[in-house]
Amino acid sequence: MEAIVFRAALLDEAVTRFLAAAARRYRLAALVGPDDAGVTPARLEQLGPEVVSIETGPDGLEGRMEALGSAASRLGLPSGLCLYLASSAAEAATARAAGFVAVPTTAGPTLASVRDALGMVEHDYRAAGGVVIDGPEVLVLWRESRGEWRLPKGHIEPGEGDLEAALREVAEESGYDDLTAEADLGCRQLDVDGFADGGPGHHVVREEHYFRLRPLTRRQRRRHADELKFDPRWLPVDEALHLLTYEFERDWLATALRARS
């Protein structure tokens, strides 16, 4: 699959978030009908800078199928490489008859069938991490291979306590192991779609447990070769809040700062 074609009318919050992530891997085309006046070019550009917009003309199944063919032509792709997010089972069946891969998005869990059609890998696990603050600076990790600024965290291993896992993950990813816990920041469930590696993508449902940590010293232990994918940096808090790649990690840092005061 190389592209996702969708009706602009389907752009609720969940679908918008999914497509914005998918734009890192797939080309996008929106079918904009006469009743979609609120779907402006600026709104579509939020999904990615190269979203193709196709007007469907008078509403109705025939008009949408004609626009769907136009979308494939504009994308320069055969229909079999375009996944169509249809508004009903009947519309999906008509699109399949025209050679498209199509899934209805009105019945059942809307995005589950879309992820399945894209062959996305499902992950469901628990993780723990640390927001390590030392005076005016916070420890962040630069991952050059993905162009990401992250907070340290990782899987909780069987038989391992959450704080124990957080301390271990910080030490493995950054080398800093002389740490003390200052506050339990609680747990949150994260539901996110990722396409950073260029493959079919990953759907992650993860329960995260974060702790605010403080270094007793800035002594770094020697890291193993497989732990060197992260480059640890101490940054001013305001700069880290700006640079962290993912909103949910910026939220964890903000939570740690409130707990600190």
C-alpha positions in Angstrom: 0.0 0.0 0.0 1.3 3.4 -1.0 -1.5 5.8 -0.4 -4.6 6.4 1.7 -7.7 8.1 0.2 -10.4 9.3 2.6 -13.5 11.4 2.6 -13.0 14.7 4.3 -16.3 14.2 6.1 -14.6 11.4 8.1 -12.0 13.8 9.7 -12.9 13.4 13.4 -10.3 13.8 16.0 -9.1 10.2 16.0 -9.0 9.9 12.2 -7.1 13.2 11.9 -4.5 12.1 14.5 -4.1 8.8 12.7 -3.7 10.3 9.2 -1.2 13.0 10.5 1.0 10.1 11.7 0.4 8.0 8.6 1.6 10.9 6.4 5.2 10.0 7.4 4.8 6.8 5.4 1.8 7.1 3.0 0.6 9.6 0.5 -2.8 11.1 1.3 -5.7 12.2 -0.8 -8.9 13.7 0.5 -12.3 13.6 -1.3 -14.0 16.9 -0.5 -17.7 17.1 -1.1 -20.1 20.1 -1.2 -21.1 19.5 2.4 -17.5 19.7 3.6 -17.2 23.5 3.6 -15.4 23.4 6.9 -12.6 21.3 5.5 -10.3 24.1 4.3 -6.9 23.7 2.6 -5.2 24.8 5.7 -6.9 22.1 7.7 -5.9 19.4 5.2 -2.3 20.8 5.3 -2.3 19.9 9.1 -2.1 16.2 7.9 1.0 16.9 5.8 2.2 19.4 3.3 1.4 17.3 0.2 -2.2 16.1 0.8 -4.0 15.9 -2.6 -7.5 17.4 -2.5 -10.2 16.2 -4.9 -13.6 17.8 -5.2 -16.4 15.2 -5.5 -19.0 17.5 -7.0 -22.6 16.5 -6.3 -22.8 14.2 -3.4 -23.6 10.5 -3.9 -21.8 7.2 -4.4 -21.3 7.6 -8.2 -19.6 11.0 -7.7 -17.4 9.7 -4.9 -16.2 6.8 -7.0 -15.4 9.1 -9.9 -13.4 11.3 -7.5 -11.7 8.2 -6.1 -10.5 7.3 -9.6 -9.3 10.9 -10.0 -7.4 10.7 -6.7 -5.5 7.5 -7.9 -4.6 9.3 -11.1 -3.4 12.4 -9.3 -1.3 10.3 -7.0 0.1 8.4 -10.0 -0.7 5.0 -8.5 -2.7 2.0 -9.5 -6.0 1.5 -7.6 -4.6 -1.6 -5.9 -2.0 0.5 -4.1 -4.6 2.9 -2.6 -6.5 2.2 0.6 -9.9 3.9 0.6 -11.6 4.8 3.8 -15.2 4.4 2.9 -18.2 5.7 4.8 -20.2 2.5 4.6 -19.9 -1.2 3.8 -21.7 -0.7 0.5 -19.3 2.1 -0.6 -16.4 -0.1 0.4 -17.7 -3.0 -1.7 -18.2 -0.6 -4.7 -14.6 0.7 -4.3 -13.3 -2.9 -4.1 -15.1 -3.8 -7.3 -13.2 -0.9 -8.9 -9.9 -2.4 -7.8 -9.2 -0.4 -4.7 -8.4 -1.8 -1.2 -11.3 -0.4 0.9 -12.5 -0.6 4.5 -15.7 0.9 6.0 -15.2 3.3 8.9 -18.6 3.5 10.4 -19.3 0.2 12.1 -17.2 -1.2 15.0 -13.8 0.2 16.0 -13.2 2.7 13.3 -9.5 2.5 12.9 -9.0 -1.2 13.8 -9.9 -2.3 10.3 -7.7 0.4 8.8 -4.6 -0.7 10.8 -5.3 -4.3 9.8 -5.5 -3.4 6.1 -2.2 -1.6 6.4 -0.6 -4.6 8.1 0.4 -2.6 11.2 2.1 -4.3 14.1 0.2 -4.2 17.4 2.0 -3.6 20.7 0.4 -3.7 24.2 2.8 -3.4 27.2 3.8 -1.5 30.3 6.7 0.9 30.5 8.5 3.0 33.1 10.7 6.0 32.7 12.3 9.0 34.4 12.2 12.7 34.1 15.7 13.5 35.4 16.0 17.1 36.6 19.1 18.7 38.0 18.6 22.3 38.9 17.6 24.3 35.8 18.4 21.4 33.4 16.6 18.2 32.4 18.1 15.0 30.8 16.9 14.3 27.3 17.9 11.8 24.7 18.7 12.7 21.0 18.1 9.8 18.6 19.7 10.8 15.4 18.5 7.8 13.3 14.9 9.0 13.8 15.5 12.7 14.4 13.8 12.5 17.8 14.2 14.1 21.2 12.9 11.8 23.9 12.7 11.1 27.6 14.3 7.9 28.8 11.9 5.0 29.3 11.4 1.3 28.4 9.6 -2.0 29.0 9.0 -3.2 32.6 10.6 -6.7 32.7 8.8 -9.6 34.4 9.3 -9.5 38.2 10.6 -5.9 38.0 9.1 -3.1 40.0 8.1 0.1 38.2 10.7 2.4 39.9 13.4 -0.3 39.5 12.6 -0.4 35.7 12.7 3.4 35.4 16.1 3.6 37.1 17.4 0.8 34.9 16.1 2.3 31.7 17.6 5.7 32.5 21.0 4.1 33.2 20.9 2.0 30.0 19.9 4.7 27.7 21.9 7.6 29.2 24.7 6.1 31.4 23.5 8.0 34.4 23.0 5.6 37.3 23.6 7.6 40.4 20.0 8.8 40.8 17.4 9.2 43.5 13.6 9.3 43.1 11.9 12.5 44.2 8.3 12.0 43.2 6.0 9.4 41.7 4.3 11.1 38.7 1.7 8.4 38.2 0.5 6.3 35.2 -1.1 7.1 31.9 -2.3 5.0 29.0 -1.0 6.0 25.6 -2.6 5.0 22.3 -0.4 6.0 19.4 0.4 5.1 15.8 3.9 5.4 14.5 5.4 5.1 11.0 8.9 6.4 11.6 10.8 3.4 10.2 9.1 3.4 6.8 7.5 0.0 7.2 3.8 -0.8 7.7 3.7 1.1 11.0 3.1 0.2 14.6 0.0 0.7 16.8 1.1 1.0 20.4 -1.1 0.8 23.5 1.2 1.4 26.4 0.7 2.1 30.1 3.5 4.4 31.2 4.6 5.0 34.7 7.0 8.0 35.2 9.0 9.2 38.1 10.8 12.5 38.8 14.5 11.6 39.4 17.4 13.7 40.5 21.1 12.8 39.9 23.2 12.6 43.1 26.2 13.1 40.8 26.6 13.3 37.0 28.7 10.2 36.9 28.1 8.2 33.8 28.8 4.5 33.6 30.1 3.0 30.4 27.3 1.9 28.1 27.2 -1.2 26.0 27.3 -0.9 22.2 23.6 -1.7 21.8 22.8 1.2 24.2 24.5 3.9 22.2 21.6 4.7 19.9 20.7 7.6 22.2 22.9 10.7 22.8 22.1 12.0 26.3 22.0 15.8 26.6 21.4 18.2 29.6 19.2 21.0 28.3 17.5 24.0 30.0 14.0 23.0 30.9 12.4 25.6 28.5 14.5 24.3 25.6 13.6 20.7 26.4 9.9 21.6 26.5 10.3 23.0 23.0 12.4 20.2 21.5 10.8 17.0 22.8 9.3 15.4 19.8 6.1 14.0 21.3 3.4 15.9 23.1 2.9 13.2 25.6 6.5 13.4 26.8 6.3 17.2 27.0 3.3 16.6 29.2 5.4 14.3 31.5 8.0 17.0 31.8 5.4 19.6 32.6 4.0 17.2 35.3 7.4 16.7 36.8 8.0 20.5 37.0 4.6 21.0 38.8 5.5 18.2 41.2 8.8 19.9 41.9 7.3 23.2 43.0 
